[in-house]
Amino acid sequence: MTKHSALNFLPVEKKRFPALGLAYAALNEGGSMPAVLNAANEVAVAAFLAGRIGFREIHRIIERTMQRHQSKHAKNIDEVIEVDRWAREAALAYVH
């Protein structure tokens, strides 16, 4: 028999992890907002990995992109793809 230690989780320091708050906001908003968050995150992280932006710009790009989006419920996959395309273009506009 294997004995496991207890896992203890501390509260998240919101100032240290601002993108987590954005993720919760996208979940609470629902609709197309989580897709926007994901697309903007992928663009921002790719820009960071390419050396085009600093690490601290990632969450700012995600937040600005989310602020520009009016969440809606997608009726089909084509609408989800369009939201993803829009969010990637919007996020890319913030990459210097």
N, C-alpha and C positions, 0 to 999 in steps of 0.2 A: 504494500500500500504506500502511495506517495502522499506526503504531507505538504500542503501548500501554505504559504505565508499569506497574511491578510494584505489586501490592496487598500491603500488609503489615497483618496483624491482630495487635493486642496482646491479651493476656489481659484478660478482663472483670473489672472491679473489682466483686466480688460485693456489697460493702457499698453501693456506689453504685446497683446494679441488683438489688435483692432479688427482684423479680418474676421475673427470669430463673431464679433457683434454684427458684422455685415451679413454673415451666414444666417444668424438667428433672425435678422430683419428680413432677409429674403424668404426664409421659411414662414415667418409670420405673415408676410405679404401674400405669399402663394402665387398662383397663376404662373406667369412666365418669368417672374423675378429670379427664381433659382437658376433658370437657364441663362439669364443675363449675368448673374454673379459668376457662374461657371465659365462662360465664354470670356468675360472680362479678365477673370483670374488667369486663364490660359494665355491670353495675350500678354498680360502684365508679367507673368512669370517667364515667358519666353523672352520678353524684352530684357528682363533682369539677367537671365542666363547668358544673353548675347552681349551684356555689358552696356546696354542702351539706357537703362534707368538704374537708380539705386534701389536697394531692398525696401526702404521705407516708402517708395513711390508705389509699390504694388497695391497696398490697400487704398491709397488715394485714387488710383486709376479705377479700381473696382467701385469705390464709393461714387465717384463722379459719373461713371457709366450708369450705375443703378439710379442715381438721382434724375438722370435724363429720361429714364424709361417709365412708361405708363403701363403697369402690369395688366395683363389680360389673360383670359383662359383660352388656350389654343384649342381649336376645334379639330385639328388634324396635324399630322407630322409636318406637312409643308409649312404650317404656321410656326411650328417650333423651330424649324430650320431657318425660317426668315428672321425670327427673333434672335437666334444664335448669330446669324450673319450680321444683323444690325449691331448687336452688342460688340462683336469683334471689330467692326469698323469704328464704332464710337470709342472703344477703348484704345484702339490704335491711334486715334487722333490726339490722345493725351501722351503718347510716347514721344519723347523729344529726340 
